[in-house]
Amino acid sequence: MTEHATEGSRVAAFFDLDKTVIAKSSTLAFSRPFFQEGLINRRAVLKSAYAQFVFMLAGADDDQMDRMRSHITALCQGWDVEQVRSIVEETLHDIVDPLVYKEATQLISEHKDEGHDVVVVSASGAELVAPIATMVGATHSVGTRMVVSAGRYSGDVDFYCAGENKALAVKQLADEHHYDLDRCHAYSDSISDLPLLEAVGHPTAVNPDRALRRVAERRGWPVLTFSDPVSLHARIPRPSGATVAVTAIGLGAATVAGAAWYGLRRRRRS
């Protein structure tokens, strides 16, 4: 990266979130605090752990993304929006801090040093994406927007920030902030984000699934491997250590339960 942004021709770096900036699904990672605050039941926690287990093994294709969207929107119907925002604010650093890839933070810093805007674009809900983006030093963020009625989620989606819609969001941001997309960068792990990568002049595959790796190799795109989640403790104030320990233990137990459930289902089908 050697080009500095100039007047009338600004440059942005667009980052997918899950498995690109952080090592897990941001939406599923918050299942434990949502359970603790009474928003979801134990069955939903186990289903989220199972979904996280599958996501980490194979990534999420378009069909899986659609099923995940349907599951999550149905799950959160009737939730109080301010309660969700409060839970995210209170548990953000406990949940997300240990998941951020060191390589991603370094790359974000490099882009900012070049004078580039940094934008996180994710299929996760905007209420999760915005604070995580701020946490990692991004300039802007775009996430899925749910329909809100009387302060609660209706269960409908206003804008699903995935697939072609990610490219649409990037183009809208380019118009608003005068980005030259031919000079912009994009980073993602998933073939479902191919429209996002194709929307810019400098696409890069990060921890790519097999389908995206094949596309990247065929087109000569750079491929990066991020493998070192690092705590942002030195940069960001954190809540008490006791809270961190309890949350980590809970998430670990849920993930183990999800893996066990997956194995049980496999045995029952065989």
Phi and psi restraints in degrees (value plus and minus 20) as a CYANA .aco file:
   2 THR   PHI    -145.1  -105.1
   2 THR   PSI     -31.3     8.7
   3 GLU   PHI    -107.0   -67.0
   3 GLU   PSI     111.1   151.1
   4 HIS   PHI    -114.0   -74.0
   4 HIS   PSI     125.9   165.9
   5 ALA   PHI     -85.6   -45.6
   5 ALA   PSI     121.1   161.1
   6 THR   PHI    -140.3  -100.3
   6 THR   PSI     144.5   184.5
   7 GLU   PHI     -78.5   -38.5
   7 GLU   PSI     108.8   148.8
   8 GLY   PHI      60.8   100.8
   8 GLY   PSI     -20.6    19.4
   9 SER   PHI    -166.7  -126.7
   9 SER   PSI      47.2    87.2
  10 ARG   PHI    -101.0   -61.0
  10 ARG   PSI     138.1   178.1
  11 VAL   PHI    -141.0  -101.0
  11 VAL   PSI     120.3   160.3
  12 ALA   PHI    -151.1  -111.1
  12 ALA   PSI     133.6   173.6
  13 ALA   PHI    -135.4   -95.4
  13 ALA   PSI      99.2   139.2
  14 PHE   PHI    -120.7   -80.7
  14 PHE   PSI     102.8   142.8
  15 PHE   PHI    -134.3   -94.3
  15 PHE   PSI     106.3   146.3
  16 ASP   PHI     -83.5   -43.5
  16 ASP   PSI     141.3   181.3
  17 LEU   PHI    -119.3   -79.3
  17 LEU   PSI     -83.4   -43.4
  18 ASP   PHI     -91.6   -51.6
  18 ASP   PSI     106.0   146.0
  19 LYS   PHI      46.4    86.4
  19 LYS   PSI      -9.8    30.2
  20 THR   PHI    -139.2   -99.2
  20 THR   PSI     -70.8   -30.8
  21 VAL   PHI    -119.4   -79.4
  21 VAL   PSI     -60.7   -20.7
  22 ILE   PHI    -140.5  -100.5
  22 ILE   PSI     139.2   179.2
  23 ALA   PHI    -106.4   -66.4
  23 ALA   PSI     -19.4    20.6
  24 LYS   PHI    -159.8  -119.8
  24 LYS   PSI     154.8   194.8
  25 SER   PHI     -90.7   -50.7
  25 SER   PSI     101.9   141.9
  26 SER   PHI     -83.8   -43.8
  26 SER   PSI     -58.6   -18.6
  27 THR   PHI     -84.5   -44.5
  27 THR   PSI     -69.7   -29.7
  28 LEU   PHI     -90.1   -50.1
  28 LEU   PSI     -45.9    -5.9
  29 ALA   PHI     -83.9   -43.9
  29 ALA   PSI     -44.3    -4.3
  30 PHE   PHI    -111.9   -71.9
  30 PHE   PSI     -11.6    28.4
  31 SER   PHI     -82.3   -42.3
  31 SER   PSI     -55.6   -15.6
  32 ARG   PHI     -85.7   -45.7
  32 ARG   PSI     -72.4   -32.4
  33 PRO   PHI     -82.9   -42.9
  33 PRO   PSI     -51.3   -11.3
  34 PHE   PHI     -85.3   -45.3
  34 PHE   PSI     -57.0   -17.0
  35 PHE   PHI     -86.2   -46.2
  35 PHE   PSI     -64.1   -24.1
  36 GLN   PHI     -83.0   -43.0
  36 GLN   PSI     -49.0    -9.0
  37 GLU   PHI    -114.0   -74.0
  37 GLU   PSI     -13.3    26.7
  38 GLY   PHI      64.0   104.0
  38 GLY   PSI      -9.5    30.5
  39 LEU   PHI     -98.9   -58.9
  39 LEU   PSI     -51.8   -11.8
  40 ILE   PHI    -151.9  -111.9
  40 ILE   PSI     138.9   178.9
  41 ASN   PHI    -116.4   -76.4
  41 ASN   PSI     158.3   198.3
  42 ARG   PHI     -83.0   -43.0
  42 ARG   PSI     -55.6   -15.6
  43 ARG   PHI     -81.7   -41.7
  43 ARG   PSI     -61.2   -21.2
  44 ALA   PHI     -86.3   -46.3
  44 ALA   PSI     -56.4   -16.4
  45 VAL   PHI     -81.4   -41.4
  45 VAL   PSI     -64.4   -24.4
  46 LEU   PHI     -85.8   -45.8
  46 LEU   PSI     -60.3   -20.3
  47 LYS   PHI     -83.9   -43.9
  47 LYS   PSI     -57.9   -17.9
  48 SER   PHI     -86.2   -46.2
  48 SER   PSI     -60.0   -20.0
  49 ALA   PHI     -84.1   -44.1
  49 ALA   PSI     -61.0   -21.0
  50 TYR   PHI     -82.5   -42.5
  50 TYR   PSI     -64.2   -24.2
  51 ALA   PHI     -82.7   -42.7
  51 ALA   PSI     -59.7   -19.7
  52 GLN   PHI     -83.6   -43.6
  52 GLN   PSI     -60.5   -20.5
  53 PHE   PHI     -81.5   -41.5
  53 PHE   PSI     -66.6   -26.6
  54 VAL   PHI     -85.7   -45.7
  54 VAL   PSI     -62.1   -22.1
  55 PHE   PHI     -78.4   -38.4
  55 PHE   PSI     -64.5   -24.5
  56 MET   PHI     -90.4   -50.4
  56 MET   PSI     -49.5    -9.5
  57 LEU   PHI     -95.3   -55.3
  57 LEU   PSI     -63.4   -23.4
  58 ALA   PHI    -145.9  -105.9
  58 ALA   PSI     -24.9    15.1
  59 GLY   PHI      57.7    97.7
  59 GLY   PSI    -199.7  -159.7
  60 ALA   PHI    -142.4  -102.4
  60 ALA   PSI      97.4   137.4
  61 ASP   PHI    -105.5   -65.5
  61 ASP   PSI    -196.1  -156.1
  62 ASP   PHI     -81.0   -41.0
  62 ASP   PSI     -62.8   -22.8
  63 ASP   PHI     -84.3   -44.3
  63 ASP   PSI     -62.3   -22.3
  64 GLN   PHI     -85.0   -45.0
  64 GLN   PSI     -59.8   -19.8
  65 MET   PHI     -81.6   -41.6
  65 MET   PSI     -61.6   -21.6
  66 ASP   PHI     -86.2   -46.2
  66 ASP   PSI     -61.3   -21.3
  67 ARG   PHI     -85.7   -45.7
  67 ARG   PSI     -59.6   -19.6
  68 MET   PHI     -83.5   -43.5
  68 MET   PSI     -61.4   -21.4
  69 ARG   PHI     -80.6   -40.6
  69 ARG   PSI     -66.8   -26.8
  70 SER   PHI     -82.0   -42.0
  70 SER   PSI     -61.9   -21.9
  71 HIS   PHI     -83.1   -43.1
  71 HIS   PSI     -66.7   -26.7
  72 ILE   PHI     -90.4   -50.4
  72 ILE   PSI     -61.0   -21.0
  73 THR   PHI     -86.5   -46.5
  73 THR   PSI     -59.0   -19.0
  74 ALA   PHI     -86.2   -46.2
  74 ALA   PSI     -59.0   -19.0
  75 LEU   PHI     -83.3   -43.3
  75 LEU   PSI     -60.7   -20.7
  76 CYS   PHI    -111.6   -71.6
  76 CYS   PSI     -18.5    21.5
  77 GLN   PHI     -77.7   -37.7
  77 GLN   PSI     105.9   145.9
  78 GLY   PHI      72.7   112.7
  78 GLY   PSI     -29.4    10.6
  79 TRP   PHI     -84.8   -44.8
  79 TRP   PSI     123.4   163.4
  80 ASP   PHI     -96.5   -56.5
  80 ASP   PSI     102.7   142.7
  81 VAL   PHI     -81.7   -41.7
  81 VAL   PSI     -62.8   -22.8
  82 GLU   PHI     -86.8   -46.8
  82 GLU   PSI     -53.2   -13.2
  83 GLN   PHI     -85.6   -45.6
  83 GLN   PSI     -61.7   -21.7
  84 VAL   PHI     -81.2   -41.2
  84 VAL   PSI     -67.0   -27.0
  85 ARG   PHI     -81.6   -41.6
  85 ARG   PSI     -58.1   -18.1
  86 SER   PHI     -86.1   -46.1
  86 SER   PSI     -62.6   -22.6
  87 ILE   PHI     -82.7   -42.7
  87 ILE   PSI     -64.4   -24.4
  88 VAL   PHI     -82.1   -42.1
  88 VAL   PSI     -64.1   -24.1
  89 GLU   PHI     -82.3   -42.3
  89 GLU   PSI     -61.4   -21.4
  90 GLU   PHI     -95.0   -55.0
  90 GLU   PSI     -48.9    -8.9
  91 THR   PHI    -131.3   -91.3
  91 THR   PSI     -20.0    20.0
  92 LEU   PHI     -71.8   -31.8
  92 LEU   PSI     -73.7   -33.7
  93 HIS   PHI     -89.8   -49.8
  93 HIS   PSI     -55.9   -15.9
  94 ASP   PHI     -80.6   -40.6
  94 ASP   PSI     -63.7   -23.7
  95 ILE   PHI    -101.8   -61.8
  95 ILE   PSI     -69.5   -29.5
  96 VAL   PHI    -110.0   -70.0
  96 VAL   PSI     -54.8   -14.8
  97 ASP   PHI     -68.0   -28.0
  97 ASP   PSI     -69.1   -29.1
  98 PRO   PHI     -94.2   -54.2
  98 PRO   PSI     -26.7    13.3
  99 LEU   PHI    -118.2   -78.2
  99 LEU   PSI     -30.8     9.2
 100 VAL   PHI     -94.9   -54.9
 100 VAL   PSI     108.3   148.3
 101 TYR   PHI     -89.3   -49.3
 101 TYR   PSI     110.8   150.8
 102 LYS   PHI     -78.1   -38.1
 102 LYS   PSI     -61.5   -21.5
 103 GLU   PHI     -82.4   -42.4
 103 GLU   PSI     -55.4   -15.4
 104 ALA   PHI     -87.7   -47.7
 104 ALA   PSI     -62.6   -22.6
 105 THR   PHI     -84.2   -44.2
 105 THR   PSI     -57.1   -17.1
 106 GLN   PHI     -85.3   -45.3
 106 GLN   PSI     -61.7   -21.7
 107 LEU   PHI     -87.3   -47.3
 107 LEU   PSI     -60.1   -20.1
 108 ILE   PHI     -80.9   -40.9
 108 ILE   PSI     -63.8   -23.8
 109 SER   PHI     -82.3   -42.3
 109 SER   PSI     -60.5   -20.5
 110 GLU   PHI     -82.6   -42.6
 110 GLU   PSI     -62.9   -22.9
 111 HIS   PHI     -83.1   -43.1
 111 HIS   PSI     -62.8   -22.8
 112 LYS   PHI     -85.9   -45.9
 112 LYS   PSI     -56.4   -16.4
 113 ASP   PHI     -82.9   -42.9
 113 ASP   PSI     -49.6    -9.6
 114 GLU   PHI    -100.0   -60.0
 114 GLU   PSI     -23.3    16.7
 115 GLY   PHI      66.8   106.8
 115 GLY   PSI      -7.7    32.3
 116 HIS   PHI    -104.4   -64.4
 116 HIS   PSI     125.4   165.4
 117 ASP   PHI     -93.1   -53.1
 117 ASP   PSI     130.8   170.8
 118 VAL   PHI    -139.5   -99.5
 118 VAL   PSI     105.8   145.8
 119 VAL   PHI    -145.3  -105.3
 119 VAL   PSI     105.7   145.7
 120 VAL   PHI    -113.4   -73.4
 120 VAL   PSI     105.9   145.9
 121 VAL   PHI    -144.4  -104.4
 121 VAL   PSI      95.2   135.2
 122 SER   PHI    -162.0  -122.0
 122 SER   PSI     130.4   170.4
 123 ALA   PHI     -94.9   -54.9
 123 ALA   PSI     -33.5     6.5
 124 SER   PHI     -87.0   -47.0
 124 SER   PSI     142.4   182.4
 125 GLY   PHI     -82.6   -42.6
 125 GLY   PSI     124.5   164.5
 126 ALA   PHI     -77.5   -37.5
 126 ALA   PSI     -50.6   -10.6
 127 GLU   PHI     -86.4   -46.4
 127 GLU   PSI     -45.0    -5.0
 128 LEU   PHI    -110.2   -70.2
 128 LEU   PSI     -62.2   -22.2
 129 VAL   PHI     -85.8   -45.8
 129 VAL   PSI     -64.5   -24.5
 130 ALA   PHI     -79.9   -39.9
 130 ALA   PSI     -70.6   -30.6
 131 PRO   PHI     -87.8   -47.8
 131 PRO   PSI     -52.4   -12.4
 132 ILE   PHI     -87.6   -47.6
 132 ILE   PSI     -60.6   -20.6
 133 ALA   PHI     -80.8   -40.8
 133 ALA   PSI     -64.8   -24.8
 134 THR   PHI     -81.1   -41.1
 134 THR   PSI     -60.0   -20.0
 135 MET   PHI     -80.6   -40.6
 135 MET   PSI     -58.2   -18.2
 136 VAL   PHI    -113.4   -73.4
 136 VAL   PSI     -16.2    23.8
 137 GLY   PHI      70.6   110.6
 137 GLY   PSI      -1.7    38.3
 138 ALA   PHI     -92.4   -52.4
 138 ALA   PSI     135.4   175.4
 139 THR   PHI    -102.7   -62.7
 139 THR   PSI     -62.5   -22.5
 140 HIS   PHI    -159.1  -119.1
 140 HIS   PSI     149.6   189.6
 141 SER   PHI    -172.1  -132.1
 141 SER   PSI     134.2   174.2
 142 VAL   PHI    -157.3  -117.3
 142 VAL   PSI     112.6   152.6
 143 GLY   PHI    -159.3  -119.3
 143 GLY   PSI     156.8   196.8
 144 THR   PHI     -85.4   -45.4
 144 THR   PSI     114.2   154.2
 145 ARG   PHI    -127.9   -87.9
 145 ARG   PSI     103.6   143.6
 146 MET   PHI    -110.8   -70.8
 146 MET   PSI     131.9   171.9
 147 VAL   PHI     -95.5   -55.5
 147 VAL   PSI     111.6   151.6
 148 VAL   PHI    -135.3   -95.3
 148 VAL   PSI     112.2   152.2
 149 SER   PHI    -152.8  -112.8
 149 SER   PSI     102.9   142.9
 150 ALA   PHI      34.7    74.7
 150 ALA   PSI      18.4    58.4
 151 GLY   PHI      60.4   100.4
 151 GLY   PSI     -12.4    27.6
 152 ARG   PHI    -149.6  -109.6
 152 ARG   PSI     133.0   173.0
 153 TYR   PHI     -90.7   -50.7
 153 TYR   PSI     111.7   151.7
 154 SER   PHI    -102.1   -62.1
 154 SER   PSI     -38.1     1.9
 155 GLY   PHI      79.0   119.0
 155 GLY   PSI     -24.4    15.6
 156 ASP   PHI    -121.2   -81.2
 156 ASP   PSI     137.5   177.5
 157 VAL   PHI    -129.2   -89.2
 157 VAL   PSI     107.1   147.1
 158 ASP   PHI    -101.4   -61.4
 158 ASP   PSI     -63.9   -23.9
 159 PHE   PHI    -168.8  -128.8
 159 PHE   PSI      98.5   138.5
 160 TYR   PHI    -115.8   -75.8
 160 TYR   PSI      90.4   130.4
 161 CYS   PHI    -106.4   -66.4
 161 CYS   PSI      52.6    92.6
 162 ALA   PHI    -169.6  -129.6
 162 ALA   PSI     137.9   177.9
 163 GLY   PHI      38.1    78.1
 163 GLY   PSI    -150.9  -110.9
 164 GLU   PHI     -79.9   -39.9
 164 GLU   PSI     -50.0   -10.0
 165 ASN   PHI     -86.4   -46.4
 165 ASN   PSI     -48.6    -8.6
 166 LYS   PHI     -84.6   -44.6
 166 LYS   PSI     -63.0   -23.0
 167 ALA   PHI     -83.9   -43.9
 167 ALA   PSI     -59.5   -19.5
 168 LEU   PHI     -81.6   -41.6
 168 LEU   PSI     -63.6   -23.6
 169 ALA   PHI     -83.1   -43.1
 169 ALA   PSI     -59.8   -19.8
 170 VAL   PHI     -84.4   -44.4
 170 VAL   PSI     -62.4   -22.4
 171 LYS   PHI     -86.0   -46.0
 171 LYS   PSI     -57.0   -17.0
 172 GLN   PHI     -86.4   -46.4
 172 GLN   PSI     -60.7   -20.7
 173 LEU   PHI     -84.5   -44.5
 173 LEU   PSI     -57.9   -17.9
 174 ALA   PHI     -82.0   -42.0
 174 ALA   PSI     -61.8   -21.8
 175 ASP   PHI     -85.1   -45.1
 175 ASP   PSI     -61.0   -21.0
 176 GLU   PHI     -91.2   -51.2
 176 GLU   PSI     -58.3   -18.3
 177 HIS   PHI    -129.7   -89.7
 177 HIS   PSI     -12.9    27.1
 178 HIS   PHI      43.2    83.2
 178 HIS   PSI      22.6    62.6
 179 TYR   PHI    -100.5   -60.5
 179 TYR   PSI     121.1   161.1
 180 ASP   PHI    -112.1   -72.1
 180 ASP   PSI      81.0   121.0
 181 LEU   PHI     -82.2   -42.2
 181 LEU   PSI     -46.4    -6.4
 182 ASP   PHI     -85.7   -45.7
 182 ASP   PSI     -43.3    -3.3
 183 ARG   PHI    -122.1   -82.1
 183 ARG   PSI     -24.1    15.9
 184 CYS   PHI    -103.4   -63.4
 184 CYS   PSI     143.4   183.4
 185 HIS   PHI    -137.4   -97.4
 185 HIS   PSI     132.3   172.3
 186 ALA   PHI    -163.6  -123.6
 186 ALA   PSI     124.8   164.8
 187 TYR   PHI    -153.3  -113.3
 187 TYR   PSI     110.4   150.4
 188 SER   PHI    -178.1  -138.1
 188 SER   PSI     141.9   181.9
 189 ASP   PHI    -123.5   -83.5
 189 ASP   PSI     -32.9     7.1
 190 SER   PHI    -137.7   -97.7
 190 SER   PSI     122.6   162.6
 191 ILE   PHI     -82.7   -42.7
 191 ILE   PSI     -44.4    -4.4
 192 SER   PHI     -85.4   -45.4
 192 SER   PSI     -38.1     1.9
 193 ASP   PHI    -116.8   -76.8
 193 ASP   PSI      -3.6    36.4
 194 LEU   PHI     -75.9   -35.9
 194 LEU   PSI     -60.8   -20.8
 195 PRO   PHI     -79.9   -39.9
 195 PRO   PSI     -56.8   -16.8
 196 LEU   PHI     -83.6   -43.6
 196 LEU   PSI     -67.1   -27.1
 197 LEU   PHI     -85.8   -45.8
 197 LEU   PSI     -55.9   -15.9
 198 GLU   PHI     -95.1   -55.1
 198 GLU   PSI     -34.3     5.7
 199 ALA   PHI     -99.3   -59.3
 199 ALA   PSI     -32.4     7.6
 200 VAL   PHI    -139.6   -99.6
 200 VAL   PSI     146.9   186.9
 201 GLY   PHI    -101.2   -61.2
 201 GLY   PSI     -38.8     1.2
 202 HIS   PHI    -150.9  -110.9
 202 HIS   PSI      56.8    96.8
 203 PRO   PHI    -102.9   -62.9
 203 PRO   PSI     125.8   165.8
 204 THR   PHI    -158.3  -118.3
 204 THR   PSI     113.2   153.2
 205 ALA   PHI    -109.7   -69.7
 205 ALA   PSI     110.1   150.1
 206 VAL   PHI    -139.6   -99.6
 206 VAL   PSI     104.3   144.3
 207 ASN   PHI      26.8    66.8
 207 ASN   PSI      30.3    70.3
 208 PRO   PHI     -89.3   -49.3
 208 PRO   PSI     125.6   165.6
 209 ASP   PHI     -88.9   -48.9
 209 ASP   PSI     151.7   191.7
 210 ARG   PHI     -81.6   -41.6
 210 ARG   PSI     -59.8   -19.8
 211 ALA   PHI     -85.3   -45.3
 211 ALA   PSI     -63.5   -23.5
 212 LEU   PHI     -89.2   -49.2
 212 LEU   PSI     -56.5   -16.5
 213 ARG   PHI     -80.7   -40.7
 213 ARG   PSI     -61.2   -21.2
 214 ARG   PHI     -82.6   -42.6
 214 ARG   PSI     -62.7   -22.7
 215 VAL   PHI     -83.8   -43.8
 215 VAL   PSI     -65.4   -25.4
 216 ALA   PHI     -81.5   -41.5
 216 ALA   PSI     -63.7   -23.7
 217 GLU   PHI     -85.5   -45.5
 217 GLU   PSI     -59.1   -19.1
 218 ARG   PHI     -87.5   -47.5
 218 ARG   PSI     -55.1   -15.1
 219 ARG   PHI    -117.3   -77.3
 219 ARG   PSI     -22.4    17.6
 220 GLY   PHI      54.0    94.0
 220 GLY   PSI       8.0    48.0
 221 TRP   PHI     -99.9   -59.9
 221 TRP   PSI     127.8   167.8
 222 PRO   PHI     -82.3   -42.3
 222 PRO   PSI     126.1   166.1
 223 VAL   PHI    -144.9  -104.9
 223 VAL   PSI     103.5   143.5
 224 LEU   PHI    -133.9   -93.9
 224 LEU   PSI     129.3   169.3
 225 THR   PHI    -135.9   -95.9
 225 THR   PSI      98.0   138.0
 226 PHE   PHI    -124.8   -84.8
 226 PHE   PSI     104.7   144.7
 227 SER   PHI    -160.8  -120.8
 227 SER   PSI     -13.3    26.7
 228 ASP   PHI    -145.1  -105.1
 228 ASP   PSI      61.0   101.0
 229 PRO   PHI     -81.1   -41.1
 229 PRO   PSI     116.7   156.7
 230 VAL   PHI    -156.4  -116.4
 230 VAL   PSI     121.3   161.3
 231 SER   PHI     -90.5   -50.5
 231 SER   PSI     120.9   160.9
 232 LEU   PHI    -114.4   -74.4
 232 LEU   PSI       1.4    41.4
 233 HIS   PHI     -72.5   -32.5
 233 HIS   PSI     -57.5   -17.5
 234 ALA   PHI     -87.9   -47.9
 234 ALA   PSI     -43.6    -3.6
 235 ARG   PHI    -123.6   -83.6
 235 ARG   PSI     -43.8    -3.8
 236 ILE   PHI    -147.7  -107.7
 236 ILE   PSI     111.4   151.4
 237 PRO   PHI     -81.2   -41.2
 237 PRO   PSI     121.2   161.2
 238 ARG   PHI    -140.0  -100.0
 238 ARG   PSI     133.1   173.1
 239 PRO   PHI     -88.2   -48.2
 239 PRO   PSI    -194.3  -154.3
 240 SER   PHI     -85.6   -45.6
 240 SER   PSI     133.1   173.1
 241 GLY   PHI     -83.5   -43.5
 241 GLY   PSI     -52.0   -12.0
 242 ALA   PHI     -82.4   -42.4
 242 ALA   PSI     -62.3   -22.3
 243 THR   PHI     -82.1   -42.1
 243 THR   PSI     -63.0   -23.0
 244 VAL   PHI     -79.9   -39.9
 244 VAL   PSI     -65.1   -25.1
 245 ALA   PHI     -83.8   -43.8
 245 ALA   PSI     -65.0   -25.0
 246 VAL   PHI     -82.1   -42.1
 246 VAL   PSI     -64.4   -24.4
 247 THR   PHI     -84.5   -44.5
 247 THR   PSI     -63.9   -23.9
 248 ALA   PHI     -82.7   -42.7
 248 ALA   PSI     -62.8   -22.8
 249 ILE   PHI     -82.0   -42.0
 249 ILE   PSI     -62.9   -22.9
 250 GLY   PHI     -83.7   -43.7
 250 GLY   PSI     -64.9   -24.9
 251 LEU   PHI     -85.2   -45.2
 251 LEU   PSI     -59.5   -19.5
 252 GLY   PHI     -82.8   -42.8
 252 GLY   PSI     -63.0   -23.0
 253 ALA   PHI     -83.2   -43.2
 253 ALA   PSI     -60.5   -20.5
 254 ALA   PHI     -84.9   -44.9
 254 ALA   PSI     -59.9   -19.9
 255 THR   PHI     -86.5   -46.5
 255 THR   PSI     -62.6   -22.6
 256 VAL   PHI     -81.1   -41.1
 256 VAL   PSI     -62.1   -22.1
 257 ALA   PHI     -81.5   -41.5
 257 ALA   PSI     -60.9   -20.9
 258 GLY   PHI     -82.7   -42.7
 258 GLY   PSI     -62.9   -22.9
 259 ALA   PHI     -84.5   -44.5
 259 ALA   PSI     -61.0   -21.0
 260 ALA   PHI     -83.9   -43.9
 260 ALA   PSI     -60.9   -20.9
 261 TRP   PHI     -83.3   -43.3
 261 TRP   PSI     -61.0   -21.0
 262 TYR   PHI     -80.1   -40.1
 262 TYR   PSI     -65.6   -25.6
 263 GLY   PHI     -83.5   -43.5
 263 GLY   PSI     -59.4   -19.4
 264 LEU   PHI     -82.7   -42.7
 264 LEU   PSI     -63.3   -23.3
 265 ARG   PHI     -83.8   -43.8
 265 ARG   PSI     -59.0   -19.0
 266 ARG   PHI     -82.6   -42.6
 266 ARG   PSI     -62.8   -22.8
 267 ARG   PHI     -86.5   -46.5
 267 ARG   PSI     -57.5   -17.5
 268 ARG   PHI     -86.9   -46.9
 268 ARG   PSI     -50.6   -10.6
 269 ARG   PHI    -102.0   -62.0
 269 ARG   PSI     -40.7    -0.7
